[in-house]
């Protein structure tokens, strides 16, 4: 059982036991008070033990489906359930590979997909759901845990009523993942399905209306990736958040973005301090477009090379904070 679900079940049982205990005490019923007093103490002990052992639990997520594909708590259409779980797994594999190797090619096998396969470890009734877990504790596979976190967060933000949350999610999705998101939301929408996701401390539901909104957004979005070489001075560099600010030599404008993991690791290994260095930077530019909205650009620093400043460059510009 997924730790978060087990915690919810225990908390529900504990609340009911406490209520019955209070009723027994109110009516001066010593047998009832004794029985439910023991039950309350046992449930409290189990909750405390669960909080201590949850850090050693495998990576996990629960997907609950509702709507037309589900027949009460009896079952779910096999074709739909298989496709939905398969597409979620595909999103996790793509995110894991992108985090480890960089942007994925538009076609071909996803690298390291065998390392990201989740196991169906339980079937949960109520609305009908599947519990998916990794084979190793989350503490020993932080990248897989991050990939599952990211996919759950992306699904939530893609369907959010707040456009700002959607913008944040779309900035971190590549073309390969966008294609799978389109397939996933289309499947849910065509089948009239809702989705509830429980993962870590995250628990959210996508109603059929939210699923339809996410599908419309995904299908209206296009992503163009290109690589550019920019020259300027690094005026902001934050290792803890992997972010940079680059004031361009050409027009003195400032480009703000993230630092790719290999570039940050190289800088740390070599003991480089890029702040206030003039560099030639290789930057991946992603331009995201939506119908009837201005294009949005994001920047990811791939590598940099120290160069001399222009002759007319100020000696020390004011540092920008990140």
N, C-alpha and C positions, 0 to 999 in steps of 0.2 A: 504494500500500500504506500502511495506517495505520502511523504511526511506531512505536507500541508493539509491533505485531505484527512489523514488520520487525526491531525490536530483539531480540525474542524469538527469531526465526529465526536472526539473526546470532550471538546468544549460544549457541544450540544448536550451530550449525556450528563456532563457535570452540572450544567444549568438546570436541567430537569431534576437531577438528584437533589440539588440544593433546595429547589422549590418544594419537593416532596418532604424533605427533612424539615423545612420551616413549617409546613402544614402539620407534620406529626408533632412538633414541639408546641405549636399553637393549640392543638387539641389534646395536649398532655397524653400522647400515645407513646409510651416508652419503647414498645417493640418496633414500631415504624421509625422512631427517632434513632434507635440503635442500628437497624438495618441500613437506613439511608445515610447515617453518619459514617458507617464503614464504607459504603459505596462512594461517598464523597471523598474520603481520604484515599481510597484506592485510585480513583480517577485523577485526583490531584497529584498523586505519586507518579502515575503513568505519564501525565503531561510533563512533569519535571524531567523524567527520564527521557522522554521523546525530544525535548529541547537540547539535551546533552548529546544524544546520539545522532541528531539530524545532520550534523556537520560531516558525518561519515557515510551518509546515505548517497546512493548513486545520483547522477544528474537525472532529473525527472520533470515531466510535464503531464498534465491531464487535459484531455480534449473531450468536452461534453457537447453533444449535438442535440438539437431540438428541431421541431418543424416537421415537414412532410416525410423526410426519410426515416423518421423514428416512429415506431409503433409502441407508444406508452413506455413502460419500463421493460417491455418484452424483448425488443430487439431493434436492429437497424438494418436498412438495406445493405446487403453485402457489397454490391458494386460501389455504392456511394462511400461506405465506411473504408473500404480498401483504397479507393482513390484519394479520399481526404487525408488519411493517415500517410499515404505515400507522398503526397505533395507537401505535407508539413515536413516529413523527413527530408525531402529534396531541398526545401528552404534551409534546413539546418545544415545539410552537407555543403550547400553553396556558400553559406555565411562562414562556416568553418574554413573552407578552402580559401575564400577571399581574405580572411584575417591572416592566414598563414602564408599565402603565396602572392597576394595582391589581386587586382581585378582579374576576373575570369574571362576567358575567350567566349565568344557568343555561341560556340558549338563545341562538341567533343565531350569526353568524359570529365567529370568533376574530380579534380585531384583529391586523394585521401578520403574518398567517400566511404571506403570500408572502415575507416577509423571513427566514423561518426554515426554508425548504425545504432539506433535506439531499439530496445526490445519492448514488445507489448507484454507487460507483466501483470496486468489486471484489467478487468472489465467492470465498470462502475455503473450501477443503475440509478434511476431517478429520472433524469434525462439520461440518455444512453451515452456512455463515455468510455474512452480508452486511456489507460495509464501507460505512458512510454518512459522507459528508464534506460540509462546507460549501464554498461557492465562493470564500470569502475566507480569508486567514490568520487563525488564532485571535487573533493580537495586534491585529487591526483590527476584531474583532467580539467584544468581551469579554462582552457580554450573552448572545449565542448560546452561547458557550463555557460560561458560567455555567448557562444553561438545560439544556444537555446534561449537565453535571456533576450538576446537581440531580436530573434525571430518573434518571440511573444510580444515584445515592445513594439516592433514594427507593425504587427497585425493590429494592435490596439490603436496606434497612432494613425494608421492608414484609414481607419474607420471612424476616427474621432470627429465630433461635430466642430471642434475648434480647428480652423484652417492652419493655425500656427503649429499645432502638433503634427498635422499632416506634412507640413513643410519640413519639419525637423526629420521626420522619417524618410521622406523622399530624397533628402540630401545624402543619405547614406545607403542608397540602394543602387546596385549596378544593373546593367541591361539584362544579365542572366537571371538575377533575382527578380527583376521586374516582370519578366516573362512568366516565371513560376507563380508570382503573386497574382497575376492576371488569371492564370489557370485556376488557382485555388479559390479566388473570390467568385469567378464565373461558375465553378462547380457548386459552391454553396448557394449562390443566387439562383441558378437554374433549377436547383432542387428545392428551393424554398426552405433552406436550413438556417438555423441560428447556431452560434458557437459560443461556448464558455471555455475560457482557458484558465487553468490553475497552475502556477509555476512560481516556486519560491514563495515570496510574500505577495506576489501579484495574483489577483483574482478578478477577472473582468468578463463581461458578456458582450458579444456582438449580436444585436437583434437582427432580424431580417432587413430592417431599414438600414442599419449600420453596414451590413454586408453589401447591400445595394450601393450605398454611398462609396464604400471602398472600391467596389468593382468599377464604378463610373470614373473615379479618380485614377485608378491604375490604367484603365483603357485610354484615358485622355492624356496620359503622361508619356513623354518621349525623353530619352536620355542620350546625350552625345558626349563621349569621352575623347579627349585629345591630350597630347603632351606638348607643353610649351617650355621654352628656355627663357627665363627672366633674369635680369641683372639688377642688383640693388644692394641695399644695406639691411642686414638683419637688425631690426630695432626692437624685436620682442621674441623671446625664446623661453618656453616653459616646458621643462622635462616632465613635470608631474602630470600635465594634461596633454602633452605631445602637440603643442600648438606653436605657431610662429607668426611673426609679422615682418613683412619685407617692404621697405620703401624703395620704389622703382627708380632707377637712374633716369629712365626715359621721360617721365612726366611728374615725378615726385609723389605719385599716388601710392597708397598702401594696400598691399594684398595680405589678407589674413586667412589662415587655413590650418590644417593639421599636418603633422609630420608622420610619414609612413614609418612603420615599426623598424624596417631594415635601416632606414636613414638615421633614426634616433639611436638604434643600437650601435651603428658604426661610429656616430659622434661620441657616444659614451665610451666605447672601447678604445678609441683613438685619443681620448681626452680633449676633444675639440670643444672650444667655447665659441659658438657662432655669434653670440651677441656683439653687435657693432662691427662685425666683419662684413666686408663687401664680397659678394658671392655671385657666381653664375649658378642659378638654381634650375634644376629640371623638375617641373611641376606638372602633375596631372590635373587638368581642368575638366570638371564635369559641369555640363550645362543642362539643366532640367527645365523642360518647357511643359506648360499646361495650357489648354485652350483658353483664350481670353485673359491670360495672365502674363505678366512680364517674365522673361527667362531668369532663372536663378543659377548663379555660378558658385561652385565650391572648389577649393584648391587643396591639393595634397602634395607636400614636398617629397620628392623621390630621392634626390641626391643634390649635393652642392659642392662647389669648387671655389676656393678663395681667389679673388682677383683684386686688382688695384682700383681705388676709387677714381671717379672722374676728377679732372683738375679743378673744376669749380664746385666741388662738393663741400658742404659745410663740415667743419672739423668734428663736431659732436652734436647731432640733432637731439631733440628732446625724446627720451625713451617713451614709447607707448606701453601702457599696461595691458595685460591680457586678462 
